[in-house]
């Protein structure tokens, strides 16, 4: 018997080691970006991505704002460049776009066209190179000839489709459905803190903690727009809420300010007209998320006012404001608040005509002390408790109202 037990234990160990080895080999099989660099030539900027192995790719340019997008099969990035600005290029962003596809977005300092794309083999122990040459383009040139052409490798990437997390079917129980939206994600990092904290990571950490808190209560059905580091367009975020028949949509973000002195949490709801200039500026910045992610905005509906129609939308906005007031009250008992805490503006992510929605800025990552505070689990717990309490009270009021 002891021998048989030992044999069974050894077999289990071997199986575990084989599974671990298989996982390691699978992870190692994913190619990585080893380096990224810029070369400046007369009238041309050369972008070079050095890869551990050859990758399928797709390159195209987008206007308003001017960007160049490079899609690759899903890759790791060994050494992200701290600064990537020269010639036509003002900045570089990268991240997971959809499962299986990584995206690099080059912000352009001035209009440029993609002159050519080259694949070069390794040299002197280096990696495979993907070379994108950018040349000067006429100012304001948004013609199809400049921005519409897509260059692709012979081995094609899948079509550009946003892979959304599947919304669960409509609930069979009577519990309210809460959709929690972690702002930004993937190729869109959001605000960057004074010590390098990325808004997308902070928002996801708070979203997960809030989801856990609400689920633990047993009173709510909880859906998250994203549970990992992926890019989701703004309008598809609230589409998830509508598909899930949500009763409340909470979008979590972190703020930034050039002065570095502003701090405090704040709550925003939707309106055609902003409550103040700063609210309008924040909405404009958040509404750029799709452009940051490398989406063509030409086919996107523009005006928030187009959705502010009918009694259903007005009722939804009133419920949003009611919840926002409760949320401000609960936050004020636990954390620092921005002056004029409840503000409103034309946030695209809040424009569902049927789901009451708020956007919570948990604080400013541009304020050194508050950034440290936002990273503290004890502070995160305070914010989560405030949101959970406000959510419970909101639905208690709704239940009493309809009885």
N, C-alpha and C positions, 0 to 999 in steps of 0.2 A: 504493500500500500504506500509506504513512504516513497518508493521509487516511482510509482505511478503518479503520485502527487508532484514529485520533482519534475517528472517528464512533462506533465501538464503545465507546470509553471514555466519550464524552459520554452515550451511551445508558445505560450502566451507572450513571453518576452521576445521571442524571435518575430512573432507576428507584429508586435508593437514596434520593434525596430524596423521591420520592413515597411510598415505604414509611415513611420517617421521619415525613413529614407525616401520613400515615394513622395512625401510632401516636400521634402527638402529639394529633391530633384525637380519637382514641378515648379517650386518657387525660383530655383536657380535657372530654369529654362526661360523665364521671362527676360527679354532683352532690357538693357539699361542704357541711358544716355550718360556717356562718360565725360563729355565736355561740351560746352557751347561757347562760341567765340564770334567776334565781328572783325571783318576786314574792310578797310576804307580804300576805295579806288576812285579815280576821277569819274564823277557822275554816277557812281555805283557803290552800293553797300553789299558786302558778301556776308551771309549768315551761314555758319557751319555748325552742324550738330554731329558730334562723334558718337557712334553707337557701338555697343558690344557685338552686335550682329546686324545684318541687313534687315530692314523693316519695310513693309508696305507703307506707302505715304500718300498724302493728298495735300495740295497747296493751293490756296486761293486768297484773294484780297477782298476786303469789305470796306465800304465808305461810311462816313458819318457815325462815329469817328473813323478815320482811316486806320485799317488794321490789316495785317497779313496773318493768316491762320495756317498752321502746319499740323495735320493730323497724322498720327502714327499708330501702329498696333500698340496695345497697352504695354507701357515701359515703366521701369523704375528710373529715378534720376539720382545718380551717385553724388554729384556735387553741384547743387543748384547755384547758378551765378549770383553773387551778391549785387553786382552792378552790371547792367547790360544796356548801355546807352552810347551810341556813336552813329554818325552818318544819318541815315534816314530813320533809324530805330531809337525810340525814346525809352522803351521798357519791354521786358519779357515776362510773361506769365505762363504757367504750365500746370497741368493736373489732369485727373481722370475726367473725361468728358462723358462717355457712356461706357458700360462694361465692355472691355475689349479694345477701346480706343482712348489713347491719351492725346491731349491737345496742347499745342504751344501757340500762344497769341503774341504777336509782335505789335506793340503800339508804334505808330509812325509819327515821327517829328514833323514830317511834311509828306505830301502825296507822293506815292511811289507805285510802280508797277512791277510785277514779277517778270523779270527778264528771262530767266531760265532756272531749271532745277536739275542738279547733277547728282548721280550716285557714284562715289569714288571708292575703290577698294582700300583695304588697310595698307599702311606704309610704316616701316620701321617700328613694328610692334604696336602701332596705334589701332584705332577701331575703324569700322566702316563709317564713311562720311556722307552726310546728306547736305548738299550745298544749295542754298537759295540766293540768287543774285537779284537785288532790287535796283531799279533804275529810276531816275527822276521822271515824274509824271506832271502834266499841267495842273496848276492849282485848281481845285474844285472839279477835277475830272472824275465824274461818276458814271462815265459811259460803260456799257457792257464790255467794250473792248479792253478796258483797263481793269475793271473790278469783277466782271462776270466769269472770266475764264478760270476753269478748274484744271489743274495739272495733277495727274495721278501716275503712280508707278504701274508697271505691267501687272504686278500682283495687286489686285484691287482690295481696298478696305470696304467694309460693309457700307451701304448707303447711310447718309447722315440722318439718323433718327434718334430722338431722345428716349432713352430707356427709363421709363418711369417705374418707381416702385408700384406694385399692383395694389390698388385700393381694395380693401376688403369689401365683401358684399354688404348691402344695407343691413343694419342690425335687426335681429329678431327679438332682442330684449328691448326694454323700454328705457335703458340707461342713456343719458346724453352722450353724444359722440364728440370728442375733443380732438382736433387735428393740431399737432404741434409741428411748426415749421422752423427748422434750423437754417438761418439765413446763409446765403452764399454757398460755397462748396466746389470741390473739384478745381477747375482752372480759374475760378473766381475766388480769391482769398478774402475779399472784403477789406476792412480796415486793418492796418498793420500797427501794432502797439509800439511804444517806445523801446521795449526790450525784444521786439520781434514777434510778439503774440499775434496770431492770425485770427481775425474775427470768425472765419468759418469753423475753426477748431473750437473756439470758445462757445460759439452758438450751439454746436453739436453736443458739447459736454453738458451744457445747461438743458438742452432739449431732452437728452437721455435721462437726466436726473429728474426733470419735471414729469416725463412719461412714467418713470418708476413710481414717483410719488402719487400720481393720479391713479395708476393701476392698483397700488397697494390699498387705496381707500375702498376699492370695489364698487365705487359709485359711478364710474365712467368707463366708457369704451374709448380707447386711445389709439390714434393713428398718427404716424410720423411721416412727413413728406420725404425725409431721407434719414437713414440710420447709418450712413457711411459717408465718405468723402467723395461725393459725386456732384456734378453740375445739373441743376434743374431750372429751366426757364421760369420766370416769374409767373406768367399766366398759367403754366401747368401746375404750379404749386397750389393755387386756389382751386384749380380743376380737380385735384386730388380730393380736396375738402368737399367739393360738390358731389363727386362720385361716391364718396363715403357717407353722404347725407349728414354732413357734420352739423352740429348745433353751435359750435364755436371754433374759430381758427385763431391760433396764437403764433405769431411770427417773432422769433427771437434774434436779436442783433446786438452788436456793440458799436458804440459811436466813436467819433474822432473829431478833433478841433485843432486848427493850426496853432492856437495860442499855447496849448498844452496845460492850460489852467482850468478849463471847464471840466466839471465832474457832475455825476448824479444820474440816476435812472430817469427815464421818461417813457410816456405811453402815447402812441399815435393812433388816430382813427382816420377814416377816409373822408375827404371833402374836395369839392371842385376848387375851392379857394383855400389857400393855406392860412393858418392862424397867424403866422408871422414869417419874416424873411428867412429865419434860420430853419424853420420847419420845411419851407419850400426848398431850401438848399439841400436838406437831408433827404427829402423825397426824391429830388433830382439825382442825387448821388446813388441812392438805393435803386432807382429805376434804370440806372445804367448797367445793372448786373448782367442783363442779356447781351449788351454790347461787349462787356468785359469778357464774357464767356465765348465770344466769337460767333454770335448769331447774326444772321442777316435781318435787320429790323425793318426792311422795306415793306414787308408784308404784314407787319404788326399793327393792330389798331392803336391809334395814338392817344386820343383824348380820353381822359378819365370821365369827362362829362358825358360821354356816350353811354356809359353804364348807369349813370345816376338818373334813371328813368323809372317812373311808376311807383305805386304805393309799396310794392314789395321791397324795392331798394330803400325807400325811406324808412320802412319798419326795420330793415336790417341795420341801417345806419344808426337808428335810435337805440337798438339793442347793443350795438357796438359801443356807443357812447356810455350807456348805462354800465356795461361791464368795465369800461375804462375807468370810470369814476371809482368803482369798487376796488379795482386793481391799484390805482394810485393811493387810495386810503390804506390798503394793506401793506404796500411797499413802504409808505411813509412811516409805518410803525417799526420798520426793520432796517432800512438802508437809507443812504443819502439820496435826495431827489433833486432833479434839475428844477430851477424856477419855472413857473407855468408848466407844470409837469404834464398835464394832458394837452396835447397839441394835435392839430389835424392838417393834412395836406393830401396831395394826389398820389398816394402810394399805389403803384400798379398791383402789388401783391395782395392788396386789401380790397380789390374791386369786385369781389363776388356779390351778385345782387341778392343772393339767398342765404349766405352764411355770415353771421356777425363775426367781425374780424378786428383784431388789434395787432399793432406792431410794438413790441417791448424792446426798447434800447436799455440793456442792463447796466450800462455805464460807459465811461470813456477810456478806451485803451491808450489814448494820447496823453492822459494824465498819469504820471509815473506811479503815484501812490495808489490810485484807483485801479490801475492795471494789475498791480500786485494783489489788491483786494479781490478783484474778479477771478483771479487764479486760485484763491483760497477756498477749499471745500466748505469751510464754515460759512463763508459769505454766500457761496452758491446755495447752500441749504436755506439761508434766510430768504433769498429771492424765490426759490422753489416753494417754500412754505407760504409766502405772500401770494403767489399766483394760485396755488392750490386752494387757499382760503377764499380768495376772491372768486374763484371758479365755483366753489361749493355754494357761496352766498348768492351768486348770480342765479344759479338754477333753483335755489330755495325760493328766491323772489319770483322767478318765472312760474314755479309750481303753484305758489300761493296766488299769483295773479289769475291763473287759468282755472283755479278751483271754484 
